[in-house]
């Protein structure tokens, strides 16, 4: 079952409330105290509510103009793409499905805070990505922060950033050029330092 994101997140609590109301009505019918029935319904409904809250997976659909549609999938579902293809979706806990129903190639970038590495993922136009991560944190122009607080030394955090392949490529080309300039400056600084040391030694002689 594929539900709108907001409705999907509210669904477990709606079920919980319905169970409480059901027990209240049942206790009334048996001519017992409705409060007692409501209390029992509260605890009985808590179990399916927790299960429904943690079991579904997130589904993200990218369409034209970089529009993002968010869904929640319970058990399984199906999405029909703009070209008519039907995509089968299987709900797996703490994982998400990304459907690129647009004409643009996309990249899912792992923004690392701290020392670590995770490989970025390419999603071609019309393709689907099934990820072992739970959510995507940032979309397109919603840029991740430059720094965040991590839990301690030796650990790192990851934010997932979905954007177009073109934007991703441009950023990494710029970063590569900056790294090259930095290496040249460091090399020049080392050469200058060596030259100064040589001059100092010559003066001492």
Secondary structure, DSSP 8 states (H G I E B T S, - for coil): -EEEHHHHHHHHHHHHHHHHHHHHHHHHHTTS-HHHHHHHHHHHHHHHHHHHHHH-EEEEEEEGGGEEEEEEESSEEEEE-TTS-EEEEE--TT-EEEEE-SSS-EEEEEEEESS-----EEE-TT-EEEESSS---EETT----S----SSTT--EEEEEEEEHHHHHHHHHHHHHHHHHHHHHHHHHHHHHHHHHHHHHHHH-
